[in-house]
């Protein structure tokens, strides 16, 4: 893994969003899914495999990682570690 120093903006984010006693940064986000929901209804009305919200979110994450590989980096020990490859996985109902 390639390691780089953490920028001021990242240090501030780590300080601002970190919970006391927790070494990880956590963030809660609220998203309006009315437009993607309508899109999924139109897609699923067509013949073919059904598409779920989980498929849509996984595809969006995969595209972000493909376009911006730095988004898959990990900040630990005061350094940024970039991973050599990107992957996105989601649970699958095997039934």
N, C-alpha and C positions, 0 to 999 in steps of 0.2 A: 504494500500500500504506500502511496505517495503521501507525505506529511507536509503540511504547510502551517505557518503561524496563523492564529485566529485574529481576524480584524476587530477593530473597535466595535463595529455594529454587531458582530456576532457575540463578542464578550458582553455587551450591554444586553442583548437578547437573552443570553444564558443567565445573566444576573436578574433581569426583570421577570422572566417567565418561570424561573426555577422555584419549586416549592421548598420550604425549609427541610433539610435532611434528605432531599431527593436529588441525586446527581443528574437526573434527566430533565429536559425541557418538555413541558406539556402545554398544549394549547387546545382550547375548545372552539369549535367553529359551528355556526348555524348557517345552513344553506337552504335556499328556497328551491325545491325540486319540481315546481309546477311546470316549467318549460321542458325540462328533461322528461318529466312524467308524460306530458302530451306527446313528445317525440317517441317515447317507448310505446305508447298506445298505437301511434301510427305505424311503427315498425312491426309490432306484434299483430296488427290487423292483416298484414300481408302473409302470403304463404311462405313457409320456411321455418327455421328454428326460432324459438322464442328467445328474446333478449331481456335480461333483467337489469335492474339498477346496479347490481353488483358487477355485471359485465361492463356497463357504461363507466363506472368508477375505475375499475381495473384498467380499462383501455386508456382513460384519461391519465392515470398515474404512469402507465407504461410510456405514453407519448411524452409526458413531461420529462421522465428519466432519459428517454432517447434524445430529446432535444437539449436538455440541460443535465449532463451526467454529474455535475457538481452537486445537484440536489440529492444525490444518493450518498453524499459524504457524511462522515461521523465526526463529531467534535468530542475528543476525549483527551484528558491530560494536558489541556492547554494547546492542543494541536488539532488540525483537521486531517483526517485520514480518508483518502479517496479510495474507493473500492474499484478493482480492475474491471468488473462487469456489473451489470444491472439486472435485477430480476424483480418481478412482481408476482405475488401468489395470493390466492384467495381460497377459502374453504369451498369444497365442492360437495354437493349432495350426491352420493354414489347410489342412492336408491333409485 
